[in-house]
Amino acid sequence: MRRPIVIGVLVVGVVAFAAAVPGVKTQVHAAYAAWDEGRLQDHFSRGGFMRWWYRTTGWGSGIHASLDTSPVPATASCPQTAFVPPKLVNPRSPKDFGAKGNGTTDDTRAFQAAVDAGDVLVPAGTYLLNHTVVVTASNRHIQCEPGVTLKKTVRADSNMFNYEGPSTGNSLVGCNFVGANPTRIRDWENPGHYDIPVQTNGAVDHFILAGNSFRDFFGQSMFQTEGHGGGTGAVLVFNSFANCPLYGVALVGSVNGRVAYNLADNCRMGPENNDATQDTGGNVLECNRMINGGNITGGSNGEGGVDYSGNVVRHNVLDGGYMQISPPEKGKAARYIDNTCNDCATE
């Protein structure tokens, strides 16, 4: 008997034996269910391969944001090539309050103490923040020096930074955020729906998020505004978002925001109100680059007919993915102007 035939017979025998073993059979069913729901298909798809490649090589992933590197070519429509962050006033280091920066000791309390004391300048190191730092003051500025990673290693419904309103003029600049979800699991029936690195709650006005990198969190967004009256004038620029279960930037109940010069790797960006009672309008999404899928929108969801017509999406570059332009039922669509769509679609 030829060797290939022998091998084939052996394989069939092993499969038949395994199918009769309950434990193996259960694992096969579980694997098939994961494939059927798209989780494994996503990993084995072209997009899944590209996400792995970008994470492995760093090419094009945007995991290292910079205040002086634009994700889109400079043009008359997108002339900005850098962003100057707010000046720190007598900043303190979390290490002054006991932070270790060794990646294993939880430094949340030290960060909270530093933020309570004033502006914060974070020195190089890996800081474990498995609980929430709450910022209630106005004009409080946090900036990371090169070589800083803010890491979360647990899956829980607790954000890393909560900015509470009413407040104004706060900023978070130059930090690298890394969560505990490298395989991009999207499962909000279990803890993790609000595993959001940075969130503003209520009337947090003129908030600045600039030059930060975000990846690998379980939450529905990497940055999110929230509330009925979710703030005005947010400036979200020169950040990068990768491996998002859904949103990189989610504007909920906020107005007059600017989302610009961000790089999103298979992440969604745009306003999404829960219902028509939340504020929206005056938000501009411009000069962003979307790679490896994902999508950008001026507002497409929300019950009761949300009016997104005051929002503008312009001069963005999409390499794959799609632009979601359809308004919610009985709602009004945002305006879409001069966007470039390479190998992508509209919905």
Secondary structure, 3 states (H helix, E strand, C coil): CCHHHHHHHHHHHHHHHHHCCHHHHHHHHHHHHHHHCCHHHHHHCHHHHHHHHHHHHCCCCCCCCCCCCCCCCCCCCCCCCCCCCCCCCCCECHHHHCCCCEEEEECHHHHHHHHHHCCEEECCEEEECCCCEEECCCCCEEEECCCEEEECCCCCCCCCEEEECCEECCEEECCEEECCCCCCCCCCCCCCCCCCCEEEECCEECCEEECCEEECCCCCEEEEEECCCCCECCEEECCEEECCCCEEEEECCCECCEEECCEEECCEEEECCCECCCCCCCCEEECCEEECCCEEECCCCCECCCECCCCEEECCEEECCEEECCCCCCCECCEEECCEEECCEEC
